[in-house]
């Protein structure tokens, strides 16, 4: 199309908006495809910039369709314009972005069109400027009450709600939903403008707003209302339903709350909707769910997908409900088997590879073969239950499926091992205390269950040793003379991830707990046990210092939780002045 336009320009033929319109529509589709394939979008943006300047040179005034596609292709908040100051095209992006918005407003002043209002609201959402969004919406309501054109549509209402959500004004989005999403009355005043019918976009915007304000029961009610009205909820609606509340909308970013989890009863209600959808309507639905199908046939889409399953399993982990998590995981694997989504090794047959390629038509958000997020959630599930067997089985299955664990996976594994170690140390300490109360002191060397025989209650268990291996492997600490010369085979099967602040905070708290367990252990003050106590304490202090050094070497910026964990660690070691210094600097940083 660009070549044809160049030929027309070379021959001196008259060009108009119908010449450039298909070009910008094609560039918009090209950018969407590049984004979906996670490829570089700059070719589409660069072509759009060139065509827009060619249109200006030809004296062609853009219409609303061209301006809309231009905004969607280039974007007014383009990352190329914001991240790379040395980019020679940065000025062109910013200049064209401003001129597009001005020309769109000029067209809006001449003719009322809901598509233009929706585009302006989407632009306001990208800039998160509430004053602009409010002015556009008030103009729309005023024009709707004075003209016969229907400007208040599902398109404009959903765009307005999404713009408010982008500004973290969730209550305002809910108020707009209640004000305009019910049957209209007879007054006809601007405040009573309401829609006669709703579509999926309005419901999905309302689901996100209700979930962000922790009104998840309303989310399930809305989904049931959609089904009762014949609207087929998409997988996106389920993702919105499982979103956590956004506490940063009302609180300072330095204020931390307890980890949130959706109540298990609501999660079960959502899961019943998923199962019902899989069995009946959603799996065979036409329309938007079949956009990836061939033109001649309708393609069946997965319903139980990784993102939804991982969130439900995580909720089950917080609720300590292993049965529910296993039920969701088995259903996900059954969904993957139904659609033929499976991993293939290097020895797979050509037919299997073709099948896998054929199933790659599903985008990432519709993949149902268990991925690293799902396996990590399962490890968290078994870890919270202190089920080392289940966590180890999930780890082996993940590696055998060719899925590389990430830093969150190792964090969940460390938590699982630590819970098991705590239980074993507590049982061993209780047994040691009982023996001491009966015999005055243990008549035989202390021996706990399993492979931890001969260790005192405050010494390292087998799980603590495994945690030490993981820590050394991630931090890349050279093995000491007492440790193994290389990482265990189950660690060497995957690539070592980069250290981050959450895992560093977890390791600091873990070593503080180990020191506290050692110092508070039964009979720990006896002289004959002091060498073991001192050795365990000094080892954990040395490891904690290695964590802090690794954070500094990696150039990471510690957050509030890391400083709080460091202060608690210093308190545990008896360094109250150091802990006060860390807290004072932490408070000074938060004040700024």
Secondary structure, DSSP 8 states (H G I E B T S, - for coil): -HHHHHHHHHHT----HHHHHHHHHHHHHHHHHHHHTT---HHHHHHHHHHHHHHHHTT----HHHHHHHHHHH-TT-HHHHH-TT-TTHHHHHHHHHHHHHHHHHHHHHS--HHHHHHHHHHHHHHT-HHHHHHHHHHHHHHHHHSSS----HHHHHHHHHHHHHTT-HHHHHHHHHHHSS---S---GGG---S---HHHHHHHHHHHHHTT-HHHHHHHHHHHHHTT----HHHHHHHT----GGGTS-TT---------HHHHHHHHHHHHHHHHSSGGG--GGGGTTS-TTS-----SS-HHHHHHHHHHHHHTT-HHHHHHHHHHHHHHHHHHT-----TT--HHHHHHHHHHTTS-GGG--S--HHHHHHHHHHHHHTT-HHHHHHHHHHHHHTT----HHHHHHHHHHHHHHHHHHHHHHHHHHHHHHHHHSS-SS----STT-TT--TTS--HHHHHHHHHHHHHHT----TTS-SS--HHHHTS------HHHHHHHHHHHHHHHHHHHTSTTTTSGGGHHHHHHHHHHHHHHHHHHHHHHHHTT----HHHHHHHHHHHHHTT-HHHHHHHHHHHHHHHH-
